[in-house]
Amino acid sequence: MTEINALLSILALLLIGLFIYGPWQSLMTEMARQRLFEIRDDIYDLALEGRMRFDDPTYRDIRQAFNILIRFQHRLTWPVLLLFFIWDRKKRLPRHPMIDLSGVDDALAAQLQGKLRDAALVSTTFMVLRSPVLTALSPLVIVFTVLYAMVMRRRATFTGINNALIQRVEDEVLRHAPQLEA
């Protein structure tokens, strides 16, 4: 009886593995692509409404970024992303926005920024859902991400306070500097 249970357990694990690394991968990739198509269509509608031109470099850059993201969605996995970040740190690549939104008005730039954030969230979410390891670890990752954000926000606040105090001291020194020279 225990041999049969062991055999059934192994068979069940094998079937689960085949499902996760077979149709589940394709399903998650296609769902991500579909949502990215919808977001890209929303940006197309903005151009169709006349809020930006179709030949505008900003529109072309956004469209190209979406096309690349849609095309390579199946390649976006957490090991690839991790290797990219490790390589990026070693090479110290310059930080610059991939898409320049300075040529559009502020309201449209905010809308486009929201669409780009949505696309990043969709890609990341479906990348996590495709990976059984990340899906299992996601509660821990969320907790550590929230803690990290809280620490960084507090650090930024302290940095701002320190900078303000330093500026005050500099102002006082500069105000009294002519008196010191005399």
C-alpha positions as CSV (number, residue, x, y, z in Angstrom):
1,M,0.0,0.0,0.0
2,T,2.8,2.5,0.8
3,E,4.5,1.7,-2.5
4,I,1.3,2.7,-4.3
5,N,1.0,5.9,-2.3
6,A,4.6,6.8,-3.0
7,L,4.1,6.1,-6.7
8,L,1.0,8.2,-6.8
9,S,2.8,11.0,-4.9
10,I,5.6,10.9,-7.4
11,L,3.2,10.9,-10.3
12,A,1.2,13.8,-8.8
13,L,4.4,15.8,-8.4
14,L,5.5,15.0,-11.9
15,L,2.1,16.1,-13.3
16,I,2.2,19.3,-11.3
17,G,5.7,20.0,-12.5
18,L,4.6,19.4,-16.1
19,F,1.7,21.7,-15.7
20,I,3.7,24.5,-14.1
21,Y,6.5,24.3,-16.7
22,G,4.2,23.7,-19.6
23,P,0.8,25.2,-20.1
24,W,1.1,27.5,-17.0
25,Q,4.1,29.3,-18.5
26,S,2.3,29.9,-21.8
27,L,-0.9,31.0,-20.1
28,M,0.9,33.5,-17.9
29,T,3.0,34.8,-20.8
30,E,-0.1,35.3,-23.0
31,M,-2.1,36.9,-20.2
32,A,0.8,39.4,-19.7
33,R,1.0,40.1,-23.4
34,Q,-2.7,40.7,-23.7
35,R,-2.7,43.2,-20.8
36,L,0.4,44.9,-22.4
37,F,-1.5,45.1,-25.7
38,E,-4.4,46.8,-23.9
39,I,-2.2,49.3,-22.2
40,R,-0.4,50.0,-25.6
41,D,-3.8,50.5,-27.2
42,D,-4.7,53.1,-24.5
43,I,-1.6,55.1,-25.5
44,Y,-2.7,54.7,-29.2
45,D,-6.1,56.1,-28.2
46,L,-4.4,59.1,-26.6
47,A,-2.6,59.8,-29.9
48,L,-5.8,59.2,-31.9
49,E,-7.6,61.8,-29.7
50,G,-4.9,64.3,-30.8
51,R,-3.2,64.5,-27.4
52,M,0.1,63.6,-29.1
53,R,1.2,63.0,-32.7
54,F,1.8,59.6,-34.1
55,D,5.2,60.8,-35.5
56,D,6.2,62.3,-32.1
57,P,9.5,60.8,-30.9
58,T,7.9,60.2,-27.4
59,Y,5.0,58.2,-29.0
60,R,7.4,56.2,-31.1
61,D,9.7,55.5,-28.1
62,I,6.8,54.3,-26.0
63,R,5.4,52.2,-28.8
64,Q,8.8,50.6,-29.4
65,A,9.3,49.9,-25.7
66,F,5.9,48.2,-25.5
67,N,6.7,46.2,-28.7
68,I,10.0,45.0,-27.1
69,L,8.3,44.2,-23.8
70,I,5.5,42.2,-25.6
71,R,7.9,40.4,-27.9
72,F,10.3,39.3,-25.1
73,Q,7.8,38.7,-22.3
74,H,8.5,35.0,-22.4
75,R,12.2,35.7,-21.7
76,L,11.5,37.9,-18.7
77,T,12.3,35.6,-15.8
78,W,13.6,36.3,-12.3
79,P,17.0,34.7,-13.0
80,V,17.5,36.9,-16.1
81,L,16.4,40.0,-14.2
82,L,18.7,39.1,-11.3
83,L,21.7,38.6,-13.7
84,F,20.9,41.9,-15.4
85,F,20.9,43.8,-12.1
86,I,24.2,42.1,-11.1
87,W,25.8,42.9,-14.5
88,D,24.4,46.5,-14.3
89,R,26.0,47.1,-11.0
90,K,29.4,45.8,-12.1
91,K,29.3,47.9,-15.3
92,R,27.9,51.0,-13.5
93,L,25.7,51.9,-16.5
94,P,24.6,55.5,-16.6
95,R,21.0,56.1,-15.3
96,H,18.8,57.8,-17.7
97,P,15.1,57.4,-18.5
98,M,14.4,55.1,-21.4
99,I,11.6,57.4,-22.6
100,D,11.9,61.1,-22.5
101,L,8.5,62.7,-21.6
102,S,9.8,66.3,-21.4
103,G,8.3,67.1,-24.9
104,V,4.7,66.5,-23.8
105,D,2.5,68.6,-21.4
106,D,2.4,67.7,-17.7
107,A,-1.1,66.1,-17.7
108,L,-0.2,63.8,-20.6
109,A,3.2,63.0,-19.1
110,A,1.5,62.0,-15.9
111,Q,-0.9,59.8,-17.8
112,L,1.9,58.2,-19.8
113,Q,3.9,57.7,-16.7
114,G,0.9,55.9,-15.2
115,K,0.7,53.6,-18.3
116,L,4.4,52.8,-18.1
117,R,4.1,52.0,-14.4
118,D,1.1,49.7,-15.3
119,A,3.2,47.9,-17.9
120,A,6.0,47.4,-15.4
121,L,3.6,46.1,-12.8
122,V,2.0,43.7,-15.3
123,S,5.4,42.4,-16.4
124,T,6.6,41.9,-12.9
125,T,3.4,40.4,-11.6
126,F,3.2,37.8,-14.4
127,M,6.9,37.1,-14.0
128,V,6.3,36.2,-10.4
129,L,3.2,34.2,-11.2
130,R,5.2,32.1,-13.8
131,S,7.7,31.1,-11.1
132,P,6.7,28.7,-8.4
133,V,9.7,29.8,-6.3
134,L,8.8,33.5,-6.5
135,T,5.2,32.8,-5.9
136,A,6.1,30.9,-2.7
137,L,8.5,33.7,-1.6
138,S,6.4,36.6,-2.6
139,P,4.9,37.2,0.9
140,L,8.4,37.5,2.3
141,V,9.5,39.7,-0.6
142,I,6.5,42.0,0.0
143,V,7.3,42.4,3.7
144,F,11.0,43.1,3.0
145,T,10.1,45.6,0.2
146,V,7.7,47.5,2.5
147,L,10.4,47.6,5.3
148,Y,13.0,48.7,2.8
149,A,10.7,51.5,1.5
150,M,10.0,52.6,5.1
151,V,13.7,52.7,5.9
152,M,14.6,54.6,2.7
153,R,11.8,57.2,3.3
154,R,13.0,57.8,6.9
155,R,16.6,58.0,5.6
156,A,15.5,60.6,3.0
157,T,13.7,62.6,5.8
158,F,16.8,62.6,8.0
159,T,19.0,63.5,5.0
160,G,16.6,66.4,4.3
161,I,16.8,67.6,7.9
162,N,20.6,67.3,7.9
163,N,20.9,69.3,4.7
164,A,18.6,72.0,6.1
165,L,20.7,72.3,9.2
166,I,23.9,72.4,7.2
167,Q,22.4,75.1,5.0
168,R,21.4,77.1,8.1
169,V,24.9,76.9,9.5
170,E,26.4,77.9,6.1
171,D,23.9,80.9,5.9
172,E,24.9,82.0,9.4
173,V,28.6,81.8,8.6
174,L,28.2,83.7,5.4
175,R,26.1,86.3,7.1
176,H,28.8,86.9,9.7
177,A,31.7,86.4,7.3
178,P,32.1,90.1,6.5
179,Q,32.3,90.9,10.2
180,L,34.9,88.2,10.7
181,E,37.2,89.6,8.0
182,A,37.1,93.2,9.4
